[in-house]
Amino acid sequence: MKTLFTFACLSIFIACSTSGEQQGERSASTENTDKPIKEEILYSSGKVKMSGQTINGEKHGLWTAYFENGSVWSKNEFDHGIQHGSTMVFQKSGLTYFTGTYTKGERSGKWKFYDENGEPAKTVDYDKTD
C-alpha cells in the first residue's frame, strides 16, 4: 500500500508539472493568447509524454500523460492552470491506480485507490473533516 501511495503522489506531481525543461521539449509556444493552443511535451525519444491545451500559457481542459510505451499514465482536468475536475491515474498495465476529483486545486470528494491487480484497495473522502 505504501508503494501505491508513493506512486500515486509521484504521478500527480508529474501530471501537474508545467515546466518544459523538466518534461522535455514542447511542440507549441506558450505565448499569451486567449485562444487555446494545443501542446505536446515530449520524451527525449520524441514520443509524447503529455498533451493538452493551454490558454495564456496555462493548462486548460483535459491533459493526458503517457508512459514512454504510449499507454495512458494519467488524465487530469485543468481550469486556467488550476487542477479542477476529474483525475485518473493508471498503471503501465492499463489498470487503474486511482481516481478522484479536484476542486480549485484541492482534492475533494471520494478518491478510490486500487492495488496492482486493479482491485479496490482504499477509499478516502476528502470532504469529511475528521
DRENBABA-103176 format. One record per atom (N, C-alpha, C, CB): residue number from 0; atom name; x, y, z. Coordinates in steps of 0.1 Angstrom, whole numbers, m for minus. Each point is the difference from the previous one (the first is absolute). Glycine has a CB too. Example, Ala and Ser with C-alpha at 12.3 -4.5 7.8 and 13.67 -1.06 7.14 Angstrom:
! DRENBABA-103176
REC     n   atom      px      py      pz
REC     0      N     132     m57      78
REC     0     CA      m9      12       0
REC     0      C       9      12       0
REC     0     CB     m19     m12      12
REC     1      N      15      23     m19
REC     1     CA       9      11       0
REC     1      C      m8      11       8
REC     1     CB      12      m6     m22
***
This chain:
! DRENBABA-103176
REC     n   atom      px      py      pz
REC     0      N       8     m12       0
REC     0     CA      m8      12       0
REC     0      C       9      13       0
REC     0     CB     m18     m13      12
REC     1      N      29      12      m5
REC     1     CA       9      11       1
REC     1      C       6       3     m14
REC     1     CB       6      m5      24
REC     2      N      m3      m5     m32
REC     2     CA       5       1     m14
REC     2      C     m11       7      m8
REC     2     CB      15     m20       3
REC     3      N     m28      16      m2
REC     3     CA     m11       5      m7
REC     3      C      m1      15       3
REC     3     CB     m12     m22       0
REC     4      N      12      26      12
REC     4     CA      m1      14       4
REC     4      C      12       8      m5
REC     4     CB     m12      m7      20
REC     5      N      24       2     m19
REC     5     CA      12       7      m6
REC     5      C      m1       2     m15
REC     5     CB      14     m10      18
REC     6      N     m18       0     m25
REC     6     CA      m2       1     m14
REC     6      C     m11      10      m4
REC     6     CB       8     m24      m3
REC     7      N     m19      24      11
REC     7     CA     m11       9      m2
REC     7      C       5      14       1
REC     7     CB     m17     m17       8
REC     8      N      24      20       3
REC     8     CA       5      14       2
REC     8      C      10       4     m11
REC     8     CB      m3      m3      24
REC     9      N      11      m6     m28
REC     9     CA      10       3     m11
REC     9      C      m8       2     m13
REC     9     CB      17     m14      11
REC    10      N     m27       7     m14
REC    10     CA      m8       1     m12
REC    10      C      m7      14       0
REC    10     CB      m4     m25      m1
REC    11      N      m2      29      12
REC    11     CA      m6      13       0
REC    11      C      10      11      m2
REC    11     CB     m17      m8      16
REC    12      N      29       7     m10
REC    12     CA      10      10      m2
REC    12      C       4       1     m15
REC    12     CB       9      m4      23
REC    13      N      m7      m7     m30
REC    13     CA       4      m1     m14
REC    13      C     m11       6      m8
REC    13     CB      14     m20       4
REC    14      N     m27      16      m2
REC    14     CA     m11       4      m8
REC    14      C      m2      15       2
REC    14     CB     m10     m22       2
REC    15      N      13      28       9
REC    15     CA      m3      14       3
REC    15      C      12       9      m4
REC    15     CB     m15      m7      18
REC    16      N      26       2     m21
REC    16     CA      12       8      m3
REC    16      C      m2       7     m13
REC    16     CB      15     m15      13
REC    17      N     m11      28     m14
REC    17     CA      m1       8     m12
REC    17      C      13       4      m6
REC    17     CB     m22       8       8
REC    18      N      33     m12      m2
REC    18     CA      13       5      m4
REC    18      C       5      m8     m12
REC    18     CB       5       6      23
REC    19      N      m3       1     m34
REC    19     CA       5      m6     m12
REC    19      C      14      m7       2
REC    19     CB     m14      17     m14
REC    20      N      22     m10      22
REC    20     CA      13      m5       2
REC    20      C       0     m14       7
REC    20     CB       9      24       0
REC    21      N     m18     m25      10
REC    21     CA      m1     m12       8
REC    21      C      m7     m11      m8
REC    21     CB       0      13      21
REC    22      N      m8     m10     m30
REC    22     CA      m8     m10      m7
REC    22      C       4      m3     m14
REC    22     CB     m19       7      14
REC    23      N      29       0     m19
REC    23     CA       5      m2     m14
REC    23      C      m5      12      m9
REC    23     CB      m1     m25       3
REC    24      N       3      23     m16
REC    24     CA      m4      11      m9
REC    24      C     m15       2      m2
REC    24     CB      23      m4     m11
REC    25      N     m27      16       9
REC    25     CA     m14       3      m3
REC    25      C      m1       2     m15
REC    25     CB      m4      10      23
REC    26      N      m7     m14     m28
REC    26     CA      m2       1     m15
REC    26      C      m8      12      m4
REC    26     CB       2     m24      m1
REC    27      N      m6      32      11
REC    27     CA      m8      12      m3
REC    27      C       5      11       9
REC    27     CB     m20     m13      m7
REC    28      N      17      25       3
REC    28     CA       4      12       8
REC    28      C      m9       2      12
REC    28     CB       9      10     m21
REC    29      N      m4      m4      32
REC    29     CA      m8       4      11
REC    29      C      m3      15       0
REC    29     CB       9     m20      13
REC    30      N      m9      26     m24
REC    30     CA      m2      14      m1
REC    30      C     m14       3       5
REC    30     CB      15       2     m19
REC    31      N     m16      11      24
REC    31     CA     m13       4       6
REC    31      C     m10       2     m11
REC    31     CB      11      10      20
REC    32      N     m22     m17     m20
REC    32     CA     m11       2      m9
REC    32      C     m13      m6       7
REC    32     CB      16      m1     m20
REC    33      N     m27       7      17
REC    33     CA     m12      m5       5
REC    33      C      m6     m12      m7
REC    33     CB      m5      23       7
REC    34      N      12     m26     m18
REC    34     CA      m4     m12      m8
REC    34      C       7     m12       5
REC    34     CB      m4      14     m20
REC    35      N      m3     m26      21
REC    35     CA       7     m12       4
REC    35      C      11      m4      m9
REC    35     CB     m22      m8      10
REC    36      N      33       4      m5
REC    36     CA      11      m5      m8
REC    36      C       3     m15       4
REC    36     CB      10      23      m2
REC    37      N     m10     m32      m8
REC    37     CA       3     m14       3
REC    37      C      15      m1       3
REC    37     CB     m19      m8     m15
REC    38      N      22       1      26
REC    38     CA      14      m2       3
REC    38      C       3     m15       2
REC    38     CB       0      22      11
REC    39      N      12     m26     m14
REC    39     CA       5     m13       3
REC    39      C      14       1       6
REC    39     CB     m13     m10     m19
REC    40      N      15       3      30
REC    40     CA      12       0       7
REC    40      C       6     m14      m3
REC    40     CB      m7      16      18
REC    41      N      20     m16     m23
REC    41     CA       5     m13      m5
REC    41      C      11      m6       9
REC    41     CB      m5       9     m23
REC    42      N       6     m22      22
REC    42     CA      11      m7       6
REC    42      C      12       3      m9
REC    42     CB     m14     m18      10
REC    43      N      27      16      m5
REC    43     CA      11       2      m9
REC    43      C       0      m9     m12
REC    43     CB      13       6      21
REC    44      N     m20     m17     m21
REC    44     CA      m2      m9     m11
REC    44      C      m9       6     m11
REC    44     CB       4     m19      15
REC    45      N     m11      30     m12
REC    45     CA      m9       6      m9
REC    45      C     m14      m5       1
REC    45     CB      18       2     m15
REC    46      N     m21     m12      24
REC    46     CA     m13      m4       3
REC    46      C      m7      10       9
REC    46     CB       7     m24      m3
REC    47      N     m20      24       1
REC    47     CA      m8      10       8
REC    47      C      m1      m4      15
REC    47     CB     m14       5     m20
REC    48      N      18       4      29
REC    48     CA      m1      m2      14
REC    48      C     m13       5       6
REC    48     CB      25       1       1
REC    49      N     m29      11      m6
REC    49     CA     m12       7       4
REC    49      C      m6       7     m11
REC    49     CB       8       2      23
REC    50      N     m21       0     m23
REC    50     CA      m7       8     m10
REC    50      C     m12       6       6
REC    50     CB       9     m15     m19
REC    51      N     m12      27      13
REC    51     CA     m12       7       5
REC    51      C       0      14      m6
REC    51     CB       0     m13      21
REC    52      N      m8      22     m16
REC    52     CA       0      14      m5
REC    52      C       4      10      11
REC    52     CB     m18      m7     m16
REC    53      N      23      18      12
REC    53     CA       2      11       9
REC    53      C      m7      12      m5
REC    53     CB      23      m9       6
REC    54      N     m26      18       3
REC    54     CA      m6      13      m3
REC    54      C       9      10       8
REC    54     CB     m24      m9      m4
REC    55      N      30      18      m2
REC    55     CA       9      10       6
REC    55      C      11      m8       8
REC    55     CB     m19      17       2
REC    56      N      24     m27      m8
REC    56     CA      11      m8       6
REC    56      C      m4      m9      11
REC    56     CB      14      19      m7
REC    57      N     m27     m20      11
REC    57     CA      m4      m8      11
REC    57      C      m8     m12      m5
REC    57     CB      m1      20      14
REC    58      N       3     m32      m8
REC    58     CA      m7     m12      m4
REC    58      C     m15       3       2
REC    58     CB      19     m15       7
REC    59      N     m27      10     m17
REC    59     CA     m14       2       0
REC    59      C      m7     m11      m7
REC    59     CB       3      25       0
REC    60      N     m13     m31       6
REC    60     CA      m7     m12      m5
REC    60      C       7     m13       3
REC    60     CB      m8      15     m19
REC    61      N       6     m25      12
REC    61     CA       5     m13       2
REC    61      C      15      m1      m4
REC    61     CB     m23     m10      m3
REC    62      N      31       5      12
REC    62     CA      14      m3      m2
REC    62      C       2     m14       2
REC    62     CB       8      23       6
REC    63      N      m1     m30     m16
REC    63     CA       3     m14       1
REC    63      C      15      m2       1
REC    63     CB     m22      m5     m13
REC    64      N      26      m3      22
REC    64     CA      14      m4       1
REC    64      C       2     m15      m4
REC    64     CB       4      17      19
REC    65      N       7     m20     m26
REC    65     CA       3     m13      m5
REC    65      C      12      m6       5
REC    65     CB     m12       6     m20
REC    66      N      12     m19      22
REC    66     CA      13      m7       2
REC    66      C       7       0     m13
REC    66     CB     m10     m15      18
REC    67      N      23      13     m17
REC    67     CA       8       0     m13
REC    67      C      m4     m11     m10
REC    67     CB      19       9      14
REC    68      N     m25     m19      m9
REC    68     CA      m5     m11      m9
REC    68      C     m13       4      m7
REC    68     CB      10     m17      15
REC    69      N     m15      29     m12
REC    69     CA     m12       6      m7
REC    69      C     m13      m3       7
REC    69     CB      12      m4     m20
REC    70      N     m12      m4      31
REC    70     CA     m13      m2       7
REC    70      C      m3      12       9
REC    70     CB       4     m25      m1
REC    71      N     m16      27       4
REC    71     CA      m4      12       8
REC    71      C       4      m2      15
REC    71     CB     m20       4     m15
REC    72      N      27       7      20
REC    72     CA       4       0      14
REC    72      C     m10       7       9
REC    72     CB      24       0      m7
REC    73      N     m29      11       2
REC    73     CA     m10       8       8
REC    73      C      m8       9      m9
REC    73     CB      15      m1      20
REC    74      N     m27       5     m15
REC    74     CA      m8       9      m6
REC    74      C      m5      10      11
REC    74     CB      m8     m16     m19
REC    75      N      10      29      16
REC    75     CA      m3      10      10
REC    75      C      m6      12      m6
REC    75     CB      19      m8      14
REC    76      N     m29      14      m7
REC    76     CA      m6      12      m6
REC    76      C       5      12       7
REC    76     CB     m21     m13      m5
REC    77      N      22      24      m3
REC    77     CA       5      13       5
REC    77      C      m9      11      m4
REC    77     CB      23      m8      m1
REC    78      N     m23      19      10
REC    78     CA      m8      12      m3
REC    78      C      10      12       1
REC    78     CB     m22     m11       8
REC    79      N      27      16     m19
REC    79     CA       9      11       0
REC    79      C      12      m2      10
REC    79     CB     m19      15      m6
REC    80      N      26     m27       5
REC    80     CA      12      m3       7
REC    80      C      m3      m7      14
REC    80     CB      10      19     m11
REC    81      N     m22     m20      15
REC    81     CA      m3      m6      13
REC    81      C      m7     m13      m2
REC    81     CB      m2      22      11
REC    82      N       7     m33      m5
REC    82     CA      m7     m13      m1
REC    82      C     m14       1       5
REC    82     CB      23     m12       2
REC    83      N     m32       9     m10
REC    83     CA     m15       1       3
REC    83      C      m7     m10      m8
REC    83     CB       2      25       6
REC    84      N      m8     m35       1
REC    84     CA      m7     m10      m7
REC    84      C       5     m14       3
REC    84     CB      m6      16     m18
REC    85      N       3     m25       9
REC    85     CA       4     m14       3
REC    85      C      15      m2      m3
REC    85     CB     m23      m7      m6
REC    86      N      28      m3      13
REC    86     CA      14      m5      m2
REC    86      C       0     m15       0
REC    86     CB      10      20      11
REC    87      N      m3     m26     m20
REC    87     CA       1     m15      m1
REC    87      C      15      m3      m2
REC    87     CB     m24      m3      m9
REC    88      N      29      m7      17
REC    88     CA      14      m4      m2
REC    88      C       0     m15      m2
REC    88     CB       9      20      14
REC    89      N      m1     m24     m24
REC    89     CA       0     m14      m4
REC    89      C      14      m6       3
REC    89     CB     m18       4     m17
REC    90      N      18     m18      18
REC    90     CA      12      m7       0
REC    90      C       5      m3     m14
REC    90     CB      m7     m11      22
REC    91      N      19       8     m24
REC    91     CA       6      m4     m13
REC    91      C      m9     m10      m7
REC    91     CB      23       6       7
REC    92      N     m28     m15       1
REC    92     CA      m8     m11      m5
REC    92      C     m14       5      m6
REC    92     CB      11     m16      16
REC    93      N     m14      28     m13
REC    93     CA     m13       6      m4
REC    93      C     m11      m1      11
REC    93     CB       6      m7     m23
REC    94      N      m3       0      34
REC    94     CA      m9      m1      11
REC    94      C       0      14       7
REC    94     CB       3     m25       2
REC    95      N     m14      28       4
REC    95     CA      m1      13       8
REC    95      C       7      m1      13
REC    95     CB     m22       4     m10
REC    96      N      30       7      13
REC    96     CA       6       1      13
REC    96      C      m9       8       9
REC    96     CB      23       0     m11
REC    97      N     m28      12       7
REC    97     CA      m9       7       8
REC    97      C      m8      10      m9
REC    97     CB      15      m2      20
REC    98      N     m27       6     m14
REC    98     CA      m9      10      m7
REC    98      C      m4       9      11
REC    98     CB      m8     m16     m18
REC    99      N       5      29      14
REC    99     CA      m4      10      10
REC    99      C      m4      12      m7
REC    99     CB      15     m10      17
REC   100      N     m18      20      m9
REC   100     CA      m4      13      m5
REC   100      C       8      12       7
REC   100     CB     m23     m10      m5
REC   101      N      26      20      m2
REC   101     CA       6      12       5
REC   101      C     m11      11      m1
REC   101     CB      24      m7      m6
REC   102      N     m25      16      16
REC   102     CA      m8      12       0
REC   102      C       9      11       3
REC   102     CB     m21     m12       7
REC   103      N      24      20     m18
REC   103     CA       9      12       2
REC   103      C      13      m3       6
REC   103     CB     m20      14       2
REC   104      N      26     m25      m7
REC   104     CA      14      m4       4
REC   104      C       0      m9      13
REC   104     CB       8      21     m11
REC   105      N     m19     m23      17
REC   105     CA      m1      m8      13
REC   105      C      m7     m13      m3
REC   105     CB       0      21      14
REC   106      N       5     m32      m8
REC   106     CA      m6     m13      m1
REC   106      C     m14       1       6
REC   106     CB      22     m12       1
REC   107      N     m32       6      m7
REC   107     CA     m14       1       5
REC   107      C      m7     m13      m3
REC   107     CB       0      25      m2
REC   108      N     m10     m27      10
REC   108     CA      m9     m12      m3
REC   108      C       8     m13       3
REC   108     CB     m13      13     m17
REC   109      N       7     m24      12
REC   109     CA       5     m13       3
REC   109      C      11      m4     m11
REC   109     CB     m22      m7      11
REC   110      N      33       3      m6
REC   110     CA      11      m5      m8
REC   110      C       1     m15       2
REC   110     CB      13      22       1
REC   111      N     m12     m29     m12
REC   111     CA       1     m15       0
REC   111      C      14      m4      m4
REC   111     CB     m25      m2      m5
REC   112      N      31      m6      13
REC   112     CA      14      m5      m3
REC   112      C      m1     m15      m2
REC   112     CB      10      18      14
REC   113      N      m2     m23     m23
REC   113     CA       0     m14      m4
REC   113      C      14      m7       1
REC   113     CB     m19       5     m16
REC   114      N      19     m18      18
REC   114     CA      13      m7       2
REC   114      C       5      m3     m14
REC   114     CB      m7     m10      22
REC   115      N      19       3     m22
REC   115     CA       7      m3     m13
REC   115      C      m8     m10      m9
REC   115     CB      21       4      12
REC   116      N     m32     m10      m6
REC   116     CA      m8      m9      m8
REC   116      C     m13       7      m5
REC   116     CB       9     m19      13
REC   117      N     m10      32     m10
REC   117     CA     m12       8      m4
REC   117      C     m12      m2      10
REC   117     CB       8      m2     m23
REC   118      N      m5      m4      34
REC   118     CA     m11      m2      10
REC   118      C      m1      12       9
REC   118     CB       3     m25      m1
REC   119      N     m15      29       6
REC   119     CA      m1      11       9
REC   119      C       8      m3      13
REC   119     CB     m23       5      m9
REC   120      N      31       5      13
REC   120     CA       8      m1      11
REC   120      C      m4       9      12
REC   120     CB      19      m7     m15
REC   121      N     m23      19      11
REC   121     CA      m3      10      10
REC   121      C      m9      11      m6
REC   121     CB      22      m5      12
REC   122      N     m30      11      m4
REC   122     CA      m8      12      m4
REC   122      C       2      11      11
REC   122     CB     m17     m14     m13
REC   123      N      20      26       8
REC   123     CA       2      11       9
REC   123      C     m10      11      m4
REC   123     CB      25      m6       4
REC   124      N     m32      11       6
REC   124     CA      m9      11      m3
REC   124      C       6      13       5
REC   124     CB     m20     m15       3
REC   125      N      24      24     m12
REC   125     CA       7      12       3
REC   125      C     m10      11       5
REC   125     CB      18      m6     m16
REC   126      N     m31       4      15
REC   126     CA      m9       9       4
REC   126      C      m4      m1      15
REC   126     CB      m9       0     m23
REC   127      N      13     m11      29
REC   127     CA      m3      m3      14
REC   127      C      11       7       8
REC   127     CB     m11     m22      m5
REC   128      N       7      29      15
REC   128     CA       9       7       9
REC   128      C       1      m8      13
REC   128     CB      m5      23     m10
REC   129      N      15     m31      12
REC   129     CA       2      m8      12
REC   129      C      11       6       8
REC   129     CB      m9     m20     m11
***
